Amino acid sequence: MKLTRTIFATLAAGALALAGCSSDSADTSPDTSANASPEASGEGLNIVASTSIWGDIASAVVTDQDATITPIISGNTVDPHHFEPAAADLAKAAEADIVVVGGGGYDAWLYEVVDEEKIVHALPLIEHSHDHDHEHDHDHAHSEEHAHDEEHAHYHDAHADHEGHDHGPIEMIDGNEHIWYDTDAVEYVAEEIEAAAKAIDPDIEADAQPVLDRMAAMDEMIKELPAAQVTQSESVADYIIHDSALTDVTPESYRKAILSHTEPAAADLAEFLETLNSEPVDMLIFNPQTATDTATRIRDAAEENDIAIVEIAETPEEGTNFLDYFEDRVNALSEAAKA
């Protein structure tokens, strides 16, 4: 089944100069993919990815020795939600043949300033800003979720089978941008990378099938997760939970605040702590990459109540392949649910 490639991004001529003026630019990391090199040779296919997640997926698909695959964000020391790219980062993307992003506003800092025709993405390329005021505004949260639901509830339309695989329509859960923890989204992006690479060079060594096979195995692992009551410091594992027997009992008001990128109110934190103290909660899924004082207090409460803690980060640590990390985290969820 084929995902309708909804593209809203436009080439912003002044964005490179603006990014170059940013004082908050994070250091970028060298290529971590097996077939990547620090600088594009100018001879092989040049792929730039917003994060090492998409870079690792691209590396699993494009195995041509002349290809260069460069992630802008690598490792888990940077919060991608608030990343400010340097001019050099955007220059890499401008020079790339293919740019791979998650979409949905998560990595708009990259896809809003490059040629839309060379972008491979999982979610629609909507404009979005994470620079919200840190206040608890349920009206804002509701309006944002409503907009997501109306325009992006189903981010795939049916897309063509790949070697007999049939991917059904998948819902974007409450505007949640952590789409790389959805196996169908990973499969879709892998297929699109292969198609884009072969459109540029029909003879290139590129095959999405290994990724599809691995995600099929991951699907089975997720479906076999034992039933358990879970909470999340950030809704990073929504897509795993959705396809499993896990039940998310995170208080709704806290969840809405997190999804709208606002700081949960004191009442929301109190409700979360009460849930951990008095409800049958089996585990806390904790995102260490976006840990705030509020999230740390939640983790402390979980530890005090002997609740299992499973860390699932935005991106893997430096040197860890995302596909391995995804599998490892699902195994960790399974072990915690069995405990």
C-alpha positions as CSV (number, residue, x, y, z in Angstrom):
1,M,0.0,0.0,0.0
2,K,1.4,3.4,-0.9
3,L,1.8,6.4,1.4
4,T,0.7,9.6,-0.1
5,R,3.8,11.8,0.0
6,T,2.3,15.0,1.4
7,I,5.0,17.7,1.1
8,F,4.6,21.2,2.5
9,A,8.2,22.1,2.9
10,T,9.7,24.9,0.7
11,L,13.2,25.9,-0.1
12,A,14.0,28.8,2.2
13,A,16.9,30.7,0.7
14,G,17.7,32.6,3.8
15,A,17.7,29.7,6.2
16,L,21.4,28.8,5.9
17,A,22.4,32.3,6.9
18,L,19.9,32.3,9.8
19,A,21.1,29.0,11.1
20,G,24.7,30.2,10.9
21,C,23.8,33.0,13.3
22,S,22.4,30.6,15.9
23,S,24.4,30.4,19.1
24,D,22.6,27.3,20.2
25,S,23.9,25.0,17.5
26,A,24.8,21.6,18.7
27,D,28.0,19.9,17.6
28,T,27.4,17.5,14.8
29,S,28.9,14.0,14.8
30,P,30.9,12.2,12.1
31,D,29.2,9.5,10.0
32,T,28.5,6.3,12.0
33,S,27.1,4.1,9.3
34,A,29.3,1.2,8.1
35,N,29.3,2.5,4.5
36,A,29.6,6.2,5.4
37,S,32.6,8.4,5.1
38,P,33.3,11.8,6.7
39,E,32.9,13.7,3.5
40,A,31.0,13.0,0.3
41,S,33.4,11.9,-2.5
42,G,31.2,13.6,-5.0
43,E,31.1,10.4,-7.0
44,G,28.7,8.2,-5.2
45,L,25.2,8.7,-3.9
46,N,25.1,11.3,-1.0
47,I,22.4,10.7,1.6
48,V,21.9,13.0,4.6
49,A,19.6,12.0,7.5
50,S,18.2,14.2,10.3
51,T,19.3,11.6,12.9
52,S,21.3,8.5,13.2
53,I,18.1,6.5,13.3
54,W,17.3,7.3,9.6
55,G,21.0,7.1,8.8
56,D,21.1,3.5,10.1
57,I,18.0,2.6,8.1
58,A,19.5,4.1,5.0
59,S,22.8,2.2,5.6
60,A,20.9,-1.0,5.9
61,V,19.2,-0.4,2.5
62,V,22.0,1.3,0.5
63,T,25.1,-0.9,0.7
64,D,26.9,0.5,-2.3
65,Q,30.5,1.1,-1.3
66,D,30.5,4.5,-3.1
67,A,27.5,5.8,-1.2
68,T,27.9,8.4,1.6
69,I,25.4,8.4,4.5
70,T,25.6,11.3,7.0
71,P,23.4,11.8,10.0
72,I,23.1,15.4,11.4
73,I,22.4,14.2,14.9
74,S,24.3,11.2,16.2
75,G,24.4,9.9,19.7
76,N,22.0,10.6,22.6
77,T,23.5,13.7,24.1
78,V,21.3,16.1,22.0
79,D,17.6,16.6,22.4
80,P,16.3,16.6,18.7
81,H,13.2,18.4,19.8
82,H,15.2,21.6,20.4
83,F,18.1,21.1,18.0
84,E,19.4,24.2,16.2
85,P,21.4,23.2,13.1
86,A,24.5,25.0,12.1
87,A,25.0,26.4,8.7
88,A,27.4,23.5,8.0
89,D,24.6,21.0,8.8
90,L,22.2,22.6,6.3
91,A,24.9,22.9,3.7
92,K,25.3,19.1,3.9
93,A,21.6,18.6,3.3
94,A,21.6,21.1,0.5
95,E,24.3,19.1,-1.3
96,A,22.7,15.7,-0.7
97,D,21.0,13.6,-3.3
98,I,18.5,12.3,-0.8
99,V,17.5,13.7,2.6
100,V,15.8,11.3,5.1
101,V,13.7,12.6,7.9
102,G,10.9,11.5,10.2
103,G,8.6,14.4,9.4
104,G,5.5,15.5,11.4
105,G,7.3,18.6,12.6
106,Y,10.0,16.7,14.6
107,D,12.9,17.5,12.3
108,A,11.4,20.5,10.5
109,W,14.7,22.3,11.2
110,L,16.1,20.2,8.3
111,Y,13.4,19.5,5.8
112,E,12.0,23.1,5.7
113,V,15.3,24.3,4.1
114,V,16.0,21.7,1.4
115,D,14.5,20.8,-1.9
116,E,11.3,19.0,-1.1
117,E,11.7,16.7,-4.1
118,K,14.7,14.9,-2.6
119,I,13.1,14.2,0.8
120,V,12.2,10.7,2.0
121,H,9.9,11.0,5.1
122,A,7.6,8.9,7.3
123,L,5.1,11.5,8.3
124,P,3.9,14.6,6.4
125,L,6.3,17.5,6.2
126,I,4.3,19.8,8.4
127,E,5.6,23.1,9.8
128,H,6.0,22.8,13.5
129,S,7.8,24.5,16.4
130,H,8.8,23.0,19.7
131,D,9.5,26.4,21.2
132,H,6.3,26.5,23.2
133,D,6.0,28.6,26.3
134,H,6.5,26.3,29.3
135,E,3.0,26.6,30.7
136,H,0.2,24.2,31.0
137,D,-2.4,25.1,28.4
138,H,-5.0,22.4,27.8
139,D,-6.8,24.4,25.2
140,H,-3.6,24.6,23.2
141,A,-3.0,21.0,23.6
142,H,-6.5,20.1,22.5
143,S,-6.3,22.4,19.5
144,E,-2.9,20.9,18.4
145,E,-4.1,17.4,18.8
146,H,-7.3,18.2,16.9
147,A,-5.3,19.6,14.0
148,H,-3.2,16.5,13.9
149,D,-6.2,14.3,14.1
150,E,-8.0,16.1,11.3
151,E,-5.1,16.4,8.9
152,H,-2.7,13.6,9.8
153,A,-4.7,10.8,11.5
154,H,-3.8,8.3,8.8
155,Y,-0.3,9.0,7.7
156,H,-0.2,6.1,5.3
157,D,-2.6,5.4,2.5
158,A,-2.3,1.9,1.2
159,H,1.1,1.5,-0.4
160,A,2.5,-1.0,-2.9
161,D,3.6,-4.4,-1.8
162,H,7.3,-4.9,-1.6
163,E,8.3,-8.5,-2.2
164,G,4.9,-9.7,-1.0
165,H,4.7,-7.4,2.1
166,D,1.4,-5.7,2.7
167,H,1.4,-2.7,5.0
168,G,-2.0,-1.6,6.3
169,P,-3.0,1.9,7.1
170,I,-1.4,3.2,10.4
171,E,-2.7,5.9,12.6
172,M,-0.5,8.7,13.9
173,I,-1.2,8.5,17.6
174,D,-2.3,11.8,19.1
175,G,0.2,13.7,17.0
176,N,3.1,11.7,18.3
177,E,6.2,12.2,16.2
178,H,8.3,9.2,17.5
179,I,7.4,7.3,14.4
180,W,10.6,5.4,14.2
181,Y,9.3,3.0,16.9
182,D,6.6,2.0,14.5
183,T,7.8,-1.0,12.4
184,D,5.5,-0.2,9.4
185,A,7.0,3.3,9.3
186,V,10.5,1.9,9.3
187,E,9.5,-0.5,6.5
188,Y,8.0,2.3,4.5
189,V,11.0,4.6,4.8
190,A,13.3,1.7,3.8
191,E,11.3,1.1,0.7
192,E,11.2,4.8,-0.2
193,I,15.0,5.0,0.2
194,E,15.5,2.1,-2.1
195,A,13.2,3.6,-4.7
196,A,14.8,7.1,-4.5
197,A,18.3,5.6,-4.7
198,K,17.5,3.5,-7.8
199,A,15.7,6.4,-9.4
200,I,19.1,8.3,-9.3
201,D,21.3,5.3,-10.1
202,P,19.5,2.2,-11.4
203,D,22.6,0.1,-10.9
204,I,23.2,1.1,-7.2
205,E,23.3,-1.6,-4.6
206,A,20.2,-0.9,-2.6
207,D,17.6,-3.3,-1.2
208,A,15.0,-2.7,1.5
209,Q,14.2,-6.4,2.0
210,P,16.7,-6.9,4.9
211,V,15.0,-4.1,6.8
212,L,11.5,-5.5,6.0
213,D,12.6,-9.0,7.2
214,R,14.0,-7.5,10.4
215,M,10.8,-5.5,11.1
216,A,8.6,-8.5,10.5
217,A,10.5,-10.3,13.2
218,M,10.2,-7.2,15.4
219,D,6.4,-7.2,14.8
220,E,6.3,-10.7,16.3
221,M,8.3,-9.7,19.3
222,I,6.1,-6.7,20.0
223,K,2.9,-8.8,19.6
224,E,4.3,-11.3,22.1
225,L,5.0,-8.7,24.8
226,P,3.2,-9.8,28.0
227,A,0.3,-7.8,29.2
228,A,1.4,-5.1,31.7
229,Q,0.4,-1.7,33.0
230,V,2.9,0.9,32.0
231,T,3.5,4.6,32.4
232,Q,5.7,6.9,30.4
233,S,7.8,10.0,31.3
234,E,7.4,11.0,27.7
235,S,5.2,9.3,25.1
236,V,8.2,7.8,23.2
237,A,6.9,4.2,23.1
238,D,3.3,4.8,22.0
239,Y,3.7,2.9,18.7
240,I,5.2,-0.1,20.5
241,I,2.4,-0.1,23.1
242,H,-0.3,0.3,20.5
243,D,0.8,-2.9,18.8
244,S,1.2,-4.9,22.0
245,A,-0.7,-6.2,25.0
246,L,0.8,-3.3,27.1
247,T,-1.6,-0.8,28.6
248,D,-0.5,2.8,29.1
249,V,-2.0,4.2,32.4
250,T,-0.1,7.5,32.3
251,P,-2.5,10.2,33.6
252,E,-4.2,11.8,30.6
253,S,-3.6,15.4,31.6
254,Y,0.2,14.7,32.0
255,R,0.2,12.9,28.6
256,K,-1.5,15.8,26.9
257,A,1.0,18.3,28.3
258,I,3.9,16.2,27.1
259,L,2.5,15.7,23.6
260,S,1.9,19.4,23.2
261,H,5.5,20.1,24.4
262,T,4.4,22.1,27.5
263,E,5.5,21.6,31.1
264,P,3.0,19.5,33.0
265,A,1.2,21.4,35.8
266,A,1.8,20.7,39.4
267,A,-1.6,18.9,39.5
268,D,-0.5,16.7,36.6
269,L,2.7,15.7,38.4
270,A,0.7,15.0,41.6
271,E,-1.7,12.7,39.7
272,F,1.2,10.9,38.1
273,L,2.9,10.3,41.5
274,E,-0.3,9.2,43.0
275,T,-0.7,6.7,40.2
276,L,2.7,5.3,40.9
277,N,2.1,5.2,44.6
278,S,-1.4,3.6,44.6
279,E,-2.1,1.9,41.3
280,P,-0.9,-1.4,40.0
281,V,1.8,-0.1,37.7
282,D,4.3,-2.7,36.3
283,M,6.9,-0.4,34.7
284,L,7.9,3.2,33.9
285,I,9.2,3.9,30.4
286,F,11.7,6.6,30.9
287,N,13.3,8.8,28.2
288,P,16.7,9.9,29.6
289,Q,17.3,12.1,26.6
290,T,14.5,14.6,27.5
291,A,14.7,14.2,31.3
292,T,13.4,17.2,33.2
293,D,13.1,17.8,36.9
294,T,9.5,16.6,36.6
295,A,10.5,13.4,34.8
296,T,13.3,12.8,37.3
297,R,10.8,13.1,40.2
298,I,8.6,10.6,38.5
299,R,11.5,8.2,38.1
300,D,12.5,8.6,41.7
301,A,8.9,7.7,42.7
302,A,8.9,4.6,40.5
303,E,12.2,3.5,42.2
304,E,10.7,4.0,45.6
305,N,7.8,1.8,44.7
306,D,10.0,-0.9,43.2
307,I,8.5,-0.3,39.8
308,A,10.6,-1.6,36.9
309,I,12.2,1.2,34.8
310,V,12.9,0.7,31.1
311,E,14.8,3.5,29.4
312,I,13.9,4.2,25.8
313,A,15.7,7.3,24.3
314,E,15.0,9.4,21.3
315,T,18.2,8.2,19.6
316,P,20.7,5.5,20.5
317,E,24.0,6.3,22.1
318,E,27.0,6.9,19.8
319,G,28.1,3.8,18.0
320,T,24.9,1.8,18.6
321,N,22.9,0.9,15.5
322,F,19.2,1.9,15.7
323,L,17.9,-1.4,14.5
324,D,19.8,-3.2,17.2
325,Y,18.7,-0.6,19.8
326,F,15.0,-1.0,18.8
327,E,15.3,-4.8,19.3
328,D,17.1,-4.4,22.6
329,R,14.5,-2.0,24.0
330,V,11.6,-4.4,23.0
331,N,13.5,-7.2,24.8
332,A,13.9,-4.9,27.8
333,L,10.1,-4.3,27.8
334,S,9.5,-8.0,27.7
335,E,11.8,-8.7,30.6
336,A,10.2,-5.9,32.7
337,A,6.7,-7.1,31.9
338,K,7.5,-10.7,33.0
339,A,9.1,-9.6,36.3
